[in-house]
């Protein structure tokens, strides 16, 4: 699980799957999860590793 440090509030999330630059993330406490996001973007706003 990783923590986002962007914005006024932090959110815990879990990367379910990654394929190249695409990552599927489940955000703790969010009912409409999971979301597809860019792994590069995710790395730039959290402690998720870029590679």
N, C-alpha and C positions, 0 to 999 in steps of 0.2 A: 504494500500500500504506500502511496506517496502523498505528499501534502502540497497543495498549491499555495504559493506565497503571494500571488498577485491579488490586488484588490483589497478591500477592507476586511474581508472574512476569508478564512482558510477552509478548504474542503478536502476531505480525504477521498481518494479515488483508487481504484484498482484497474490495471490494464488487463483486460480479459484476453486480448489477442492482438498481435502486431504482424503486419505484412508490409515490408518496406517502410514507407513514411506514413502508412495508415495505421491508426491504433483505435481499438474499441475499448472505451473506458466506462466503468460503472462508478458512479459518484455516490458515496455513502449518504443515505437519507433522502435520495432523490428517487421518487417513484418511477419517473419516465426514463430512467437509465436502462440500457447503456447508450452511449453516444459514439459516433465515429469522429475522430479528430486527427489532425496532422501530428505525428510523433515529434516533428521538429518544433512545432508550436508548443506542444505539451512540455518539451524539455526547456523551452525558453521561459515558461511561466511557473515551473515547479522544479522539484528535485529529481524528476524522472530523467534517466540517462539518455543522452542523444543517440547513442548507438547501441 
